[in-house]
Amino acid sequence: MGDDRPIGIFDSGMGGLTLVQSLLEVLGEESLIYFGDTAHLPYGQRSLDEIRVFSREIVAFLLAQGAKAIVVACNTATAAAVNQLRAEWPGIPFFGMEPAVKPAAAATESGVVGVLATQGTFRSQRYADLMMRYGRQVQMLENPCIGLVARIEAGALQAQETEAQLREILAPMLAKGADTFVLGCTHYPFVRTQIEKIVGPKAHIIDPALAVAEHLQRRLHKNGLLASPGHVPQHKFFASGDASSIQFALQNTLKLPEKVEQVTLAN
């Protein structure tokens, strides 16, 4: 017998759907419940206390929906809140997203890595710890990509303004010799094609989504939490505010038929 309860996933908006795409590939028999906190995005410019309040309320909602594990599919929320969430719900497996500094440091040949993340991630203790452990032997060039999440949420994936912003972010990194680029926000894979166009085919682009999905699979197997073989999954998607960006990505990127339900949380 397996555990057919769903996996809960949340992000500030549509960004976590890039992780959902990997989960569908790796854990195709698992039911998923996704929550996009579009009423409060972007998280990158929020205070740590605000993000912790939002995250706690979303987790409580997902657990009330029957979630057996929680994936914090947001680098900023992971940095701000995952330790507190684990302490409050010690019986629930939590999985977070962090900038892939370790594999980037291993992949670079020039010794220069560009990190695209958010202000919230860069100012966090978790990111500082990652840099101390893995970033000391290479040069890390950081950019908080202010406004990029908002452009992605607005659907401006192919817009000239989005490409122009990406060039402003990446050109100084390339000029300093960067050959490896970390996508330190789950929104950024939505513009990976544009990034590849700018940095060229020889650059390494590090997106940790697949590695996180595979880690989740191993942990669920170890804990006896995988769904029953042959289980037909049922997915649900929620948004706290405007659902249009999530709905668009579901239909056009993930090719899923589900409709996003709008819900209002206390905060």
C-alpha atoms as a printed R data frame, in Angstrom:
    type eleno elety resid chain resno      x      y       z
1   ATOM     1    CA   MET     A     1  0.000  0.000   0.000
2   ATOM     2    CA   GLY     A     2  1.158  3.494  -0.784
3   ATOM     3    CA   ASP     A     3  0.281  6.910   0.528
4   ATOM     4    CA   ASP     A     4 -2.011  8.592  -1.995
5   ATOM     5    CA   ARG     A     5 -2.292 11.882  -0.145
6   ATOM     6    CA   PRO     A     6 -1.099 14.865  -2.200
7   ATOM     7    CA   ILE     A     7  2.161 16.783  -2.072
8   ATOM     8    CA   GLY     A     8  1.687 20.455  -1.176
9   ATOM     9    CA   ILE     A     9  3.703 23.072  -3.060
10  ATOM    10    CA   PHE     A    10  3.736 26.850  -2.702
11  ATOM    11    CA   ASP     A    11  5.371 29.915  -4.180
12  ATOM    12    CA   SER     A    12  4.698 33.638  -4.334
13  ATOM    13    CA   GLY     A    13  3.081 33.158  -7.739
14  ATOM    14    CA   MET     A    14  3.572 31.103 -10.884
15  ATOM    15    CA   GLY     A    15  7.310 30.495 -10.384
16  ATOM    16    CA   GLY     A    16  6.885 27.231  -8.495
17  ATOM    17    CA   LEU     A    17  5.229 25.735 -11.567
18  ATOM    18    CA   THR     A    18  8.726 25.272 -12.993
19  ATOM    19    CA   LEU     A    19  9.275 22.823 -10.134
20  ATOM    20    CA   VAL     A    20  5.833 21.272 -10.672
21  ATOM    21    CA   GLN     A    21  6.951 20.476 -14.214
22  ATOM    22    CA   SER     A    22  9.875 18.443 -12.830
23  ATOM    23    CA   LEU     A    23  7.636 16.782 -10.234
24  ATOM    24    CA   LEU     A    24  5.269 15.644 -12.985
25  ATOM    25    CA   GLU     A    25  8.224 14.059 -14.781
26  ATOM    26    CA   VAL     A    26  9.785 12.367 -11.745
27  ATOM    27    CA   LEU     A    27  6.711 11.644  -9.606
28  ATOM    28    CA   GLY     A    28  3.995 11.168 -12.193
29  ATOM    29    CA   GLU     A    29  1.731  9.130  -9.907
30  ATOM    30    CA   GLU     A    30  1.661 11.754  -7.154
31  ATOM    31    CA   SER     A    31 -1.247 14.144  -6.648
32  ATOM    32    CA   LEU     A    32 -0.186 17.766  -6.253
33  ATOM    33    CA   ILE     A    33 -1.767 20.761  -4.510
34  ATOM    34    CA   TYR     A    34 -0.240 24.062  -5.580
35  ATOM    35    CA   PHE     A    35 -0.701 27.445  -3.929
36  ATOM    36    CA   GLY     A    36  0.463 30.664  -5.568
37  ATOM    37    CA   ASP     A    37  0.420 33.630  -3.177
38  ATOM    38    CA   THR     A    38 -0.245 36.157  -5.916
39  ATOM    39    CA   ALA     A    39 -1.888 38.555  -3.446
40  ATOM    40    CA   HIS     A    40  1.520 39.199  -1.882
41  ATOM    41    CA   LEU     A    41  4.051 38.844  -4.696
42  ATOM    42    CA   PRO     A    42  6.859 39.517  -5.180
43  ATOM    43    CA   TYR     A    43  8.340 38.049  -2.004
44  ATOM    44    CA   GLY     A    44 11.845 39.268  -2.833
45  ATOM    45    CA   GLN     A    45 11.163 42.756  -1.486
46  ATOM    46    CA   ARG     A    46  9.115 41.655   1.550
47  ATOM    47    CA   SER     A    47 10.459 41.533   5.093
48  ATOM    48    CA   LEU     A    48 11.421 38.187   6.611
49  ATOM    49    CA   ASP     A    49  8.617 38.484   9.166
50  ATOM    50    CA   GLU     A    50  6.011 39.079   6.457
51  ATOM    51    CA   ILE     A    51  7.179 36.067   4.452
52  ATOM    52    CA   ARG     A    52  7.088 33.882   7.554
53  ATOM    53    CA   VAL     A    53  3.489 34.913   8.282
54  ATOM    54    CA   PHE     A    54  2.417 34.239   4.698
55  ATOM    55    CA   SER     A    55  4.266 30.910   4.581
56  ATOM    56    CA   ARG     A    56  2.817 29.661   7.847
57  ATOM    57    CA   GLU     A    57 -0.723 30.423   6.734
58  ATOM    58    CA   ILE     A    58 -0.224 28.747   3.357
59  ATOM    59    CA   VAL     A    59  1.249 25.626   4.951
60  ATOM    60    CA   ALA     A    60 -1.707 25.401   7.326
61  ATOM    61    CA   PHE     A    61 -4.018 25.615   4.304
62  ATOM    62    CA   LEU     A    62 -2.121 22.893   2.409
63  ATOM    63    CA   LEU     A    63 -2.110 20.588   5.429
64  ATOM    64    CA   ALA     A    64 -5.859 21.136   5.831
65  ATOM    65    CA   GLN     A    65 -6.141 19.932   2.229
66  ATOM    66    CA   GLY     A    66 -4.434 16.697   3.275
67  ATOM    67    CA   ALA     A    67 -0.852 17.315   2.131
68  ATOM    68    CA   LYS     A    68  1.639 14.627   3.248
69  ATOM    69    CA   ALA     A    69  4.735 16.727   2.467
70  ATOM    70    CA   ILE     A    70  5.399 20.383   1.692
71  ATOM    71    CA   VAL     A    71  7.677 21.821  -0.981
72  ATOM    72    CA   VAL     A    72  8.593 25.470  -0.486
73  ATOM    73    CA   ALA     A    73  9.021 26.163  -4.207
74  ATOM    74    CA   CYS     A    74 10.422 29.632  -3.625
75  ATOM    75    CA   ASN     A    75 14.038 30.475  -2.845
76  ATOM    76    CA   THR     A    76 13.062 33.576  -0.871
77  ATOM    77    CA   ALA     A    77 10.465 31.773   1.265
78  ATOM    78    CA   THR     A    78 12.859 28.882   1.865
79  ATOM    79    CA   ALA     A    79 15.502 31.298   3.122
80  ATOM    80    CA   ALA     A    80 13.056 33.173   5.317
81  ATOM    81    CA   ALA     A    81 10.760 30.505   6.693
82  ATOM    82    CA   VAL     A    82 11.624 26.845   6.159
83  ATOM    83    CA   ASN     A    83 13.436 26.424   9.490
84  ATOM    84    CA   GLN     A    84 10.464 27.850  11.397
85  ATOM    85    CA   LEU     A    85  8.023 25.696   9.426
86  ATOM    86    CA   ARG     A    86  9.987 22.540  10.217
87  ATOM    87    CA   ALA     A    87 10.039 23.476  13.890
88  ATOM    88    CA   GLU     A    88  6.285 24.063  13.994
89  ATOM    89    CA   TRP     A    89  5.370 20.879  12.096
90  ATOM    90    CA   PRO     A    90  8.139 18.397  12.971
91  ATOM    91    CA   GLY     A    91  6.154 15.432  11.657
92  ATOM    92    CA   ILE     A    92  5.848 16.847   8.142
93  ATOM    93    CA   PRO     A    93  8.668 16.522   5.584
94  ATOM    94    CA   PHE     A    94  9.594 19.967   4.218
95  ATOM    95    CA   PHE     A    95 11.646 20.538   1.082
96  ATOM    96    CA   GLY     A    96 13.048 23.900   0.048
97  ATOM    97    CA   MET     A    97 14.717 25.646  -2.864
98  ATOM    98    CA   GLU     A    98 18.153 27.216  -2.613
99  ATOM    99    CA   PRO     A    99 20.412 28.818  -5.224
100 ATOM   100    CA   ALA     A   100 22.527 26.010  -6.685
101 ATOM   101    CA   VAL     A   101 25.838 27.519  -5.599
102 ATOM   102    CA   LYS     A   102 27.517 24.150  -5.010
103 ATOM   103    CA   PRO     A   103 26.946 22.663  -8.502
104 ATOM   104    CA   ALA     A   104 27.732 26.031 -10.075
105 ATOM   105    CA   ALA     A   105 31.085 26.199  -8.295
106 ATOM   106    CA   ALA     A   106 31.826 22.690  -9.559
107 ATOM   107    CA   ALA     A   107 30.718 23.459 -13.124
108 ATOM   108    CA   THR     A   108 32.522 26.737 -13.799
109 ATOM   109    CA   GLU     A   109 35.715 26.596 -15.822
110 ATOM   110    CA   SER     A   110 36.497 30.317 -15.657
111 ATOM   111    CA   GLY     A   111 36.013 30.510 -11.897
112 ATOM   112    CA   VAL     A   112 33.318 33.181 -12.309
113 ATOM   113    CA   VAL     A   113 29.627 32.465 -11.621
114 ATOM   114    CA   GLY     A   114 26.623 34.733 -12.103
115 ATOM   115    CA   VAL     A   115 23.834 34.344  -9.544
116 ATOM   116    CA   LEU     A   116 20.360 35.601 -10.432
117 ATOM   117    CA   ALA     A   117 18.159 35.655  -7.338
118 ATOM   118    CA   THR     A   118 16.121 38.166  -5.302
119 ATOM   119    CA   GLN     A   119 16.931 40.695  -2.617
120 ATOM   120    CA   GLY     A   120 15.298 38.448  -0.023
121 ATOM   121    CA   THR     A   121 17.474 35.492  -0.957
122 ATOM   122    CA   PHE     A   122 20.710 37.475  -1.062
123 ATOM   123    CA   ARG     A   123 20.179 39.029   2.381
124 ATOM   124    CA   SER     A   124 19.320 35.722   4.055
125 ATOM   125    CA   GLN     A   125 21.505 33.751   6.434
126 ATOM   126    CA   ARG     A   126 20.922 30.588   4.385
127 ATOM   127    CA   TYR     A   127 22.488 32.213   1.335
128 ATOM   128    CA   ALA     A   128 25.392 33.519   3.413
129 ATOM   129    CA   ASP     A   129 25.977 29.988   4.688
130 ATOM   130    CA   LEU     A   130 25.925 28.605   1.132
131 ATOM   131    CA   MET     A   131 28.501 31.165   0.078
132 ATOM   132    CA   MET     A   132 30.745 30.331   3.008
133 ATOM   133    CA   ARG     A   133 30.586 26.612   2.230
134 ATOM   134    CA   TYR     A   134 30.752 26.570  -1.565
135 ATOM   135    CA   GLY     A   135 31.393 30.046  -2.930
136 ATOM   136    CA   ARG     A   136 34.760 30.921  -1.465
137 ATOM   137    CA   GLN     A   137 36.877 29.355  -4.210
138 ATOM   138    CA   VAL     A   138 35.118 31.118  -7.094
139 ATOM   139    CA   GLN     A   139 33.985 34.660  -7.859
140 ATOM   140    CA   MET     A   140 30.225 35.027  -7.418
141 ATOM   141    CA   LEU     A   141 28.582 37.929  -9.246
142 ATOM   142    CA   GLU     A   142 25.126 38.657  -7.828
143 ATOM   143    CA   ASN     A   143 22.139 40.513  -9.255
144 ATOM   144    CA   PRO     A   144 18.748 40.798  -7.482
145 ATOM   145    CA   CYS     A   145 16.929 41.182 -10.828
146 ATOM   146    CA   ILE     A   146 14.535 43.807  -9.458
147 ATOM   147    CA   GLY     A   147 11.300 43.837 -11.449
148 ATOM   148    CA   LEU     A   148 11.945 40.604 -13.356
149 ATOM   149    CA   VAL     A   149  9.463 38.522 -11.354
150 ATOM   150    CA   ALA     A   150  6.769 41.126 -12.017
151 ATOM   151    CA   ARG     A   151  7.485 40.997 -15.770
152 ATOM   152    CA   ILE     A   152  7.246 37.210 -15.762
153 ATOM   153    CA   GLU     A   153  4.008 37.241 -13.775
154 ATOM   154    CA   ALA     A   154  2.609 39.755 -16.278
155 ATOM   155    CA   GLY     A   155  3.287 37.259 -19.077
156 ATOM   156    CA   ALA     A   156  5.971 39.404 -20.721
157 ATOM   157    CA   LEU     A   157  8.208 36.397 -21.352
158 ATOM   158    CA   GLN     A   158  9.062 37.328 -24.943
159 ATOM   159    CA   ALA     A   159  8.800 41.095 -24.550
160 ATOM   160    CA   GLN     A   160 11.645 43.316 -25.723
161 ATOM   161    CA   GLU     A   161 11.684 44.971 -22.301
162 ATOM   162    CA   THR     A   162 12.293 41.608 -20.622
163 ATOM   163    CA   GLU     A   163 15.149 40.774 -22.969
164 ATOM   164    CA   ALA     A   164 16.609 44.243 -22.428
165 ATOM   165    CA   GLN     A   165 16.523 43.771 -18.654
166 ATOM   166    CA   LEU     A   166 18.165 40.357 -18.951
167 ATOM   167    CA   ARG     A   167 20.923 41.876 -21.084
168 ATOM   168    CA   GLU     A   168 21.498 44.558 -18.438
169 ATOM   169    CA   ILE     A   169 21.788 41.834 -15.809
170 ATOM   170    CA   LEU     A   170 23.944 39.397 -17.763
171 ATOM   171    CA   ALA     A   171 26.250 41.633 -19.832
172 ATOM   172    CA   PRO     A   172 28.375 42.794 -16.847
173 ATOM   173    CA   MET     A   173 28.682 39.189 -15.689
174 ATOM   174    CA   LEU     A   174 29.801 38.053 -19.133
175 ATOM   175    CA   ALA     A   175 32.263 40.951 -19.305
176 ATOM   176    CA   LYS     A   176 33.875 39.697 -16.100
177 ATOM   177    CA   GLY     A   177 34.226 36.168 -17.460
178 ATOM   178    CA   ALA     A   178 31.196 34.368 -16.058
179 ATOM   179    CA   ASP     A   179 30.577 31.034 -17.772
180 ATOM   180    CA   THR     A   180 28.026 29.603 -15.324
181 ATOM   181    CA   PHE     A   181 24.709 31.133 -14.291
182 ATOM   182    CA   VAL     A   182 22.514 30.142 -11.348
183 ATOM   183    CA   LEU     A   183 18.741 30.581 -11.662
184 ATOM   184    CA   GLY     A   184 18.146 31.383  -7.993
185 ATOM   185    CA   CYS     A   185 14.409 32.033  -8.291
186 ATOM   186    CA   THR     A   186 11.819 29.562  -9.554
187 ATOM   187    CA   HIS     A   187 10.349 32.245 -11.833
188 ATOM   188    CA   TYR     A   188 13.527 32.591 -13.882
189 ATOM   189    CA   PRO     A   189 13.348 29.297 -15.835
190 ATOM   190    CA   PHE     A   190 10.352 30.832 -17.625
191 ATOM   191    CA   VAL     A   191 12.867 33.114 -19.408
192 ATOM   192    CA   ARG     A   192 15.599 30.515 -19.794
193 ATOM   193    CA   THR     A   193 15.371 30.672 -23.593
194 ATOM   194    CA   GLN     A   194 16.150 34.381 -23.542
195 ATOM   195    CA   ILE     A   195 18.984 33.826 -21.062
196 ATOM   196    CA   GLU     A   196 20.489 31.139 -23.298
197 ATOM   197    CA   LYS     A   197 20.297 33.504 -26.260
198 ATOM   198    CA   ILE     A   198 22.316 36.101 -24.358
199 ATOM   199    CA   VAL     A   199 24.939 33.922 -22.642
200 ATOM   200    CA   GLY     A   200 25.526 31.577 -25.577
201 ATOM   201    CA   PRO     A   201 25.510 27.806 -26.029
202 ATOM   202    CA   LYS     A   202 28.721 27.108 -24.105
203 ATOM   203    CA   ALA     A   203 27.547 28.622 -20.819
204 ATOM   204    CA   HIS     A   204 26.280 26.465 -17.959
205 ATOM   205    CA   ILE     A   205 22.801 27.376 -16.707
206 ATOM   206    CA   ILE     A   206 21.985 25.802 -13.347
207 ATOM   207    CA   ASP     A   207 18.318 25.217 -12.469
208 ATOM   208    CA   PRO     A   208 17.914 23.017  -9.350
209 ATOM   209    CA   ALA     A   209 14.290 21.979 -10.027
210 ATOM   210    CA   LEU     A   210 15.035 18.474 -11.335
211 ATOM   211    CA   ALA     A   211 17.503 17.768  -8.512
212 ATOM   212    CA   VAL     A   212 14.895 18.843  -5.939
213 ATOM   213    CA   ALA     A   213 12.264 16.588  -7.536
214 ATOM   214    CA   GLU     A   214 14.647 13.624  -7.468
215 ATOM   215    CA   HIS     A   215 15.568 14.338  -3.838
216 ATOM   216    CA   LEU     A   216 11.872 14.454  -2.967
217 ATOM   217    CA   GLN     A   217 11.338 11.112  -4.658
218 ATOM   218    CA   ARG     A   218 14.139  9.512  -2.633
219 ATOM   219    CA   ARG     A   219 12.854 10.936   0.650
220 ATOM   220    CA   LEU     A   220  9.257  9.866   0.016
221 ATOM   221    CA   HIS     A   221 10.446  6.366  -0.869
222 ATOM   222    CA   LYS     A   222 12.586  6.160   2.260
223 ATOM   223    CA   ASN     A   223  9.688  7.290   4.459
224 ATOM   224    CA   GLY     A   224  7.094  5.066   2.813
225 ATOM   225    CA   LEU     A   225  5.170  8.054   1.463
226 ATOM   226    CA   LEU     A   226  5.153  7.327  -2.273
227 ATOM   227    CA   ALA     A   227  1.765  6.962  -3.930
228 ATOM   228    CA   SER     A   228  0.439  3.511  -4.742
229 ATOM   229    CA   PRO     A   229  1.704  2.020  -8.024
230 ATOM   230    CA   GLY     A   230 -0.771  2.898 -10.746
231 ATOM   231    CA   HIS     A   231 -2.369  5.667  -8.698
232 ATOM   232    CA   VAL     A   232 -4.197  8.155 -10.913
233 ATOM   233    CA   PRO     A   233 -3.202 11.595  -9.611
234 ATOM   234    CA   GLN     A   234 -5.570 14.473  -9.035
235 ATOM   235    CA   HIS     A   235 -4.100 17.960  -9.011
236 ATOM   236    CA   LYS     A   236 -5.465 21.162  -7.493
237 ATOM   237    CA   PHE     A   237 -4.240 24.717  -7.977
238 ATOM   238    CA   PHE     A   238 -5.027 27.722  -5.796
239 ATOM   239    CA   ALA     A   239 -4.162 31.428  -5.846
240 ATOM   240    CA   SER     A   240 -4.620 34.044  -3.137
241 ATOM   241    CA   GLY     A   241 -5.013 36.865  -5.665
242 ATOM   242    CA   ASP     A   242 -5.077 37.161  -9.430
243 ATOM   243    CA   ALA     A   243 -4.966 33.645 -10.880
244 ATOM   244    CA   SER     A   244 -4.417 34.562 -14.533
245 ATOM   245    CA   SER     A   245 -0.639 34.014 -14.647
246 ATOM   246    CA   ILE     A   246 -0.894 30.587 -13.028
247 ATOM   247    CA   GLN     A   247 -3.791 29.611 -15.285
248 ATOM   248    CA   PHE     A   248 -1.851 30.728 -18.369
249 ATOM   249    CA   ALA     A   249  1.220 28.708 -17.358
250 ATOM   250    CA   LEU     A   250 -0.875 25.634 -16.578
251 ATOM   251    CA   GLN     A   251 -2.454 25.650 -20.013
252 ATOM   252    CA   ASN     A   252  0.480 26.777 -22.135
253 ATOM   253    CA   THR     A   253  3.555 25.398 -20.372
254 ATOM   254    CA   LEU     A   254  2.412 22.403 -18.323
255 ATOM   255    CA   LYS     A   255 -0.478 21.520 -20.658
256 ATOM   256    CA   LEU     A   256 -2.755 20.745 -17.724
257 ATOM   257    CA   PRO     A   257 -6.541 21.154 -17.862
258 ATOM   258    CA   GLU     A   258 -7.125 22.102 -14.220
259 ATOM   259    CA   LYS     A   259 -8.685 25.437 -13.315
260 ATOM   260    CA   VAL     A   260 -7.124 27.643 -10.643
261 ATOM   261    CA   GLU     A   261 -9.337 28.331  -7.644
262 ATOM   262    CA   GLN     A   262 -9.008 31.685  -5.894
263 ATOM   263    CA   VAL     A   263 -9.008 31.569  -2.096
264 ATOM   264    CA   THR     A   264 -8.661 34.292   0.515
265 ATOM   265    CA   LEU     A   265 -6.436 33.729   3.536
266 ATOM   266    CA   ALA     A   266 -6.545 35.755   6.739
267 ATOM   267    CA   ASN     A   267 -3.373 37.725   6.039
